[in-house]
Every structure is written in C-alpha cells, then in structure tokens.
Amino acid sequence: MTSVLLTGATGYVGGRLLPALLERGHDVRALTRDPARAKLQPGVEVVAGDVVQGIGLDDALSGIDVALYLVHSMGTGAGAFADADRRGAVAFAQAATRARTRRVVYLGGLTGDSEHLRSREEVAEVLREHGPELVHARAAMVIGAGGASFVMMTKLVERLPIMVCPRWIDTRSQPIAIRDMVRVLADLVERDDAPQDVELGGADVLTYREMMRRYARIARRRPPLVVSVPVLTPGLSSHWVSLVTPVSAGLARPLIDGLSSEMVVHTPPPPGLNDAPLGFDDAVREALAG
C-alpha cells in the first residue's frame, strides 16, 4: 500500500484515476477546494486546500509517499493561467519537499509551441527544481467522455455541417484513451524504476481532420464539410467554439492555440508502460458507450 495524494480528484482524469488507485489498494487522500461539494467515493480521505493559493498543502502532503499533480488554471483568462500555474507549482513543490514526499507524478502535454504547452512545460521545470523526484507524463488529447478537447471536437462535428478551420486541421496528433491514461498514471505511482519523462499516446497518429471524419462515422453522423483558411486567430476560433460547444471561450482559446503544434510521441515509453494502447476508433467507441 502506498499513501497517495491526488490533486484534481474532481476533474476529468482525476475522477477516473481515483477508483483505479483504490482498486489497487492504495491509501488515497484527495485535495479539493470544497470538500463538502466533492462527492468522492467512500474510503477516500478528503482535505481542503487550494494549490494556486498555497492553502492547506502542508497538511495535505503530510505522510504522503507519492503525489499526483493534475491541476491547471486554464479558463481563468488570457495569459492569467500561466502565472497562476507557476505560483501553484512552486507552492506545491516546496510543500512536498517539506513533507519528504518521495515522488510527484505530473500530467503535462507533449512539447509544442503555444502559451498553453509552454506553461505545461514550465510547471514541470518548477516542480523538478523545487520538489522531490518528478515523473513527467506527457500526453496529447485524452479520448473519453468529459474531456474538454474531446468534447470540443465531437460537438463541432455534431452541430456544424460546415466548418471554417485554419491550418491546424491538418496537424498530426496521437490521442490516448482515458483507460490507457489512467492505467499508466497508476503504474507510475507504483514503479520503482519510473522514468523521469514519459511520452504517452494511442496506437494511431492522425490529423484533426481525420479524427473528425472517423468520429462522424463511428457516431453515425454526416462528416462536416471542412473549409481550410490561411489565417483564423485563436481568439476568433474560441468564440465560435464556445457558441456551439459546452467549452467556454476561456478554456477553448489555449486548447485551440495548441492545435497548431504536432503532438506525437517521439520517444516511446520503456517496456511495461503503455505497451498496447487502444487505437482512436476503439477509444471513441468506449467514450460513447461510457
């Protein structure tokens, strides 16, 4: 049994990781801003705290072997999330050092040239500089019901017969199924030989145009007519995305800004980590079934 602190337990990935950690027999503590509203599973110790504000971190990390860092501040406004995430990473790393936590597992993104992806990279650097051993798990889009990027893509396909998209529509990406993402994060908690940096992806490398067509076929929708244009700013794109999907403009903008960067695994994980990931079609079918 490992004593684990899970941040982001009420979020998309954290909410699915929590039962997996419990099933593996770990002693799980969840950090949340409002424990009364968290509604987490029985058997989880829930503590109040705020990573960005640096509140409650010493108590949350006391006696913890491994901490999972699954928080981000996207959606707080253009440019504001990077500063908030930087402050939160410093506070968390320093508290983990004081608590003598053995390892922090951080879920970031594959390397790319956007403010969002650069911020994710900076968070990893801050956690490594100020905290204990860091395992940086990198991934592109996570395919599963409730994930912001996946929801954004599916709702665009379902609600827009014609889409005007910039050149990112033909950028390659390597999305990973939520099932595989959860399994690898749980493995990284347990493995003594966990790598400091691990790139994660599914079985398929696809452009966003190909993903939309495949999703439409699986969901039995008519594929949208996609018209590519040379220039369409992330700000403008985020506003029309917020009009036709549940994703807010504040969250959509950094996500869209990152779509121009190729998100592909260049260094495969070591044996035993994500050996046989699902392909895109099977991941979509699981998401729709769930």
C-alpha positions in Angstrom: 0.0 0.0 0.0 1.2 3.5 -1.0 0.0 6.7 0.6 -1.1 8.8 -2.4 -2.3 12.4 -2.6 -4.5 13.1 -5.6 -5.0 16.7 -6.7 -7.6 17.3 -9.4 -9.7 14.4 -8.0 -13.0 16.1 -9.1 -11.6 16.7 -12.6 -11.8 14.6 -15.8 -8.7 12.5 -15.5 -8.5 12.6 -11.7 -12.1 11.4 -11.3 -11.3 8.3 -13.3 -7.9 7.7 -11.7 -9.3 7.8 -8.1 -11.2 4.5 -8.3 -8.2 2.8 -10.1 -5.9 3.8 -7.2 -8.4 2.5 -4.6 -8.8 -0.8 -6.6 -5.0 -1.3 -6.4 -5.1 -1.0 -2.6 -3.6 2.4 -2.2 -4.4 4.8 0.7 -5.8 7.8 -1.2 -6.1 11.4 0.1 -7.8 13.9 -2.2 -7.2 17.6 -2.1 -10.1 19.8 -3.1 -11.1 23.4 -2.5 -14.6 22.5 -1.2 -14.8 19.0 0.4 -18.5 19.4 1.1 -19.2 19.5 -2.7 -16.6 17.0 -3.8 -18.9 13.9 -3.6 -16.0 11.4 -3.8 -16.0 7.7 -3.1 -16.1 6.2 0.3 -12.7 5.3 1.6 -11.0 8.5 0.4 -9.7 11.0 2.9 -10.8 14.4 1.6 -8.9 17.5 2.7 -9.4 21.2 2.0 -6.8 23.2 0.2 -6.0 25.3 -2.9 -2.8 24.7 -4.9 -2.7 28.1 -6.6 -3.3 29.9 -3.3 -0.9 27.6 -1.5 -3.5 26.9 1.2 -3.6 23.6 3.1 -0.7 22.0 1.2 1.4 21.0 4.3 -1.5 19.2 5.9 -2.5 17.6 2.6 1.1 16.2 1.9 1.9 15.1 5.5 2.7 11.4 5.4 2.3 11.1 1.6 4.6 8.8 -0.4 3.5 9.9 -3.9 1.6 13.0 -5.0 -0.3 13.2 -8.3 -0.3 16.7 -9.7 -3.3 17.0 -12.1 -4.2 20.7 -11.7 -4.1 23.6 -14.2 -5.7 27.0 -14.3 -6.8 27.2 -17.9 -10.0 29.1 -18.3 -9.0 31.9 -15.9 -8.4 34.3 -18.8 -5.9 35.0 -21.5 -2.4 34.8 -20.1 -3.5 34.6 -16.5 -3.4 30.8 -16.3 0.4 30.6 -16.8 1.2 32.9 -13.8 -1.3 31.0 -11.6 0.1 27.6 -12.6 3.6 28.8 -11.9 2.7 30.0 -8.4 0.8 26.8 -7.7 3.7 24.6 -8.8 6.2 26.4 -6.6 4.0 26.2 -3.6 3.2 22.5 -4.1 6.8 21.5 -4.8 8.1 23.3 -1.7 5.4 21.7 0.5 6.2 18.3 -1.0 9.9 18.8 -0.1 9.0 19.8 3.5 6.7 16.7 3.8 9.5 14.5 2.4 7.2 13.1 -0.2 9.1 10.6 -2.3 7.7 11.4 -5.8 5.5 13.7 -7.7 3.7 12.5 -10.8 2.7 15.3 -13.1 0.5 15.1 -16.2 1.5 17.6 -18.8 1.5 17.9 -22.5 3.7 16.8 -25.3 6.1 19.5 -26.3 4.7 22.3 -28.5 4.9 26.0 -29.3 1.9 27.6 -27.7 1.4 29.5 -24.5 -0.6 26.6 -23.0 2.0 24.0 -23.9 4.9 26.2 -22.8 3.2 26.7 -19.5 2.8 23.0 -19.0 6.5 22.6 -19.6 7.3 25.4 -17.2 5.2 23.7 -14.5 7.3 20.5 -14.9 10.5 22.5 -14.6 9.3 24.3 -11.5 8.2 21.0 -9.8 11.5 19.4 -10.6 13.6 22.4 -9.4 11.8 22.9 -6.1 10.4 19.5 -5.2 11.3 15.8 -4.8 11.7 13.3 -7.6 9.4 14.2 -10.6 7.9 11.9 -13.1 6.6 14.0 -16.0 3.9 12.2 -18.0 3.3 13.9 -21.4 0.2 13.3 -23.5 -1.9 14.8 -26.3 -5.7 14.7 -26.4 -7.2 12.2 -24.0 -10.2 10.4 -25.6 -13.1 9.9 -23.2 -16.5 11.3 -22.2 -16.0 14.6 -20.5 -12.5 15.6 -21.7 -12.5 19.2 -22.8 -10.6 18.6 -26.1 -12.6 15.5 -27.0 -15.9 17.2 -26.2 -14.9 20.3 -28.2 -14.1 18.1 -31.3 -17.3 15.9 -31.0 -19.7 18.8 -30.6 -18.2 20.6 -33.6 -18.8 17.5 -35.7 -22.3 17.0 -34.3 -23.5 20.6 -34.6 -21.7 22.2 -37.6 -22.4 20.8 -41.1 -19.7 23.2 -42.4 -16.6 24.3 -40.5 -14.1 27.0 -41.4 -10.8 26.0 -39.9 -7.2 27.3 -40.0 -4.3 25.1 -41.0 -4.3 23.2 -37.6 -7.0 21.0 -39.1 -4.2 19.0 -40.8 -1.8 18.9 -37.8 -0.9 15.4 -36.7 -1.7 14.2 -33.2 -1.5 11.0 -31.2 -4.5 10.9 -28.8 -4.7 8.4 -26.0 -7.7 6.6 -24.5 -8.7 7.6 -21.0 -8.4 3.9 -20.0 -4.8 3.9 -21.0 -4.0 7.2 -19.4 -5.4 6.1 -16.1 -3.5 2.8 -16.2 -0.2 4.5 -16.9 -0.6 7.1 -14.2 -1.4 4.4 -11.6 1.6 2.4 -12.9 3.9 5.5 -12.4 2.8 5.7 -8.8 3.9 2.1 -8.2 7.0 1.5 -10.3 10.4 1.8 -8.6 12.0 2.4 -11.9 9.6 5.1 -13.2 11.2 7.3 -15.8 11.6 11.0 -15.2 10.0 11.8 -18.5 7.5 9.6 -20.4 5.6 10.4 -23.6 2.2 8.8 -24.0 0.0 8.2 -27.0 -2.5 5.9 -28.5 -2.0 3.4 -31.4 -2.8 5.9 -34.1 -1.3 9.1 -35.4 -4.0 11.2 -37.1 -4.7 14.7 -38.2 -7.6 16.5 -36.6 -9.4 16.4 -40.0 -9.1 12.6 -39.9 -10.2 12.4 -36.3 -13.4 14.3 -37.2 -14.2 12.1 -40.1 -13.6 8.9 -38.1 -15.7 10.2 -35.2 -18.5 11.1 -37.5 -18.5 7.6 -39.0 -18.5 5.9 -35.6 -21.2 8.2 -34.2 -23.2 7.8 -37.4 -23.1 11.5 -38.2 -22.6 13.1 -41.5 -18.9 14.3 -41.7 -18.8 18.1 -41.8 -17.5 19.9 -44.8 -14.2 21.5 -43.7 -13.0 24.6 -45.4 -9.4 25.5 -44.6 -8.3 29.1 -44.5 -4.8 30.5 -44.1 -5.5 32.6 -41.0 -8.1 32.3 -38.2 -6.9 33.6 -34.9 -7.3 31.5 -31.7 -9.4 34.3 -30.2 -11.9 34.3 -33.0 -11.9 30.5 -33.1 -12.5 30.2 -29.4 -15.6 32.4 -29.6 -17.3 30.4 -32.3 -16.3 27.2 -30.4 -17.9 28.5 -27.2 -21.1 29.2 -29.2 -21.6 25.7 -30.4 -19.9 23.5 -27.7 -20.1 23.4 -23.9 -16.4 24.5 -23.7 -16.0 28.1 -22.6 -14.1 30.6 -24.7 -11.5 31.0 -21.8 -10.8 27.3 -21.9 -11.1 26.9 -25.7 -8.6 29.5 -26.6 -5.5 27.9 -25.1 -6.6 24.5 -26.3 -7.1 25.8 -29.9 -3.8 27.7 -29.7 -2.0 24.4 -29.1 -3.6 22.6 -32.1 -1.0 24.1 -34.4 1.7 22.0 -32.7 2.3 18.4 -33.7 1.6 16.2 -30.7 3.3 12.9 -31.5 5.3 10.5 -29.3 8.9 10.6 -30.4 10.5 8.6 -27.6 8.3 5.5 -26.7 7.9 4.6 -23.0 10.0 1.9 -21.6 8.6 -1.7 -21.7 5.7 -2.3 -19.3 4.3 1.2 -19.7 1.5 1.7 -22.3 2.6 -1.4 -24.2 -0.6 -1.9 -26.2 -2.7 1.3 -26.2 -6.1 1.5 -27.9 -6.5 2.9 -31.3 -8.6 6.0 -32.0 -11.7 4.2 -33.1 -11.9 1.8 -30.1 -11.2 4.7 -27.7 -14.1 6.7 -29.3 -16.4 3.7 -29.0 -15.6 3.3 -25.3 -16.1 7.1 -24.8 -19.6 6.9 -26.5 -20.5 3.8 -24.5 -19.5 5.5 -21.3 
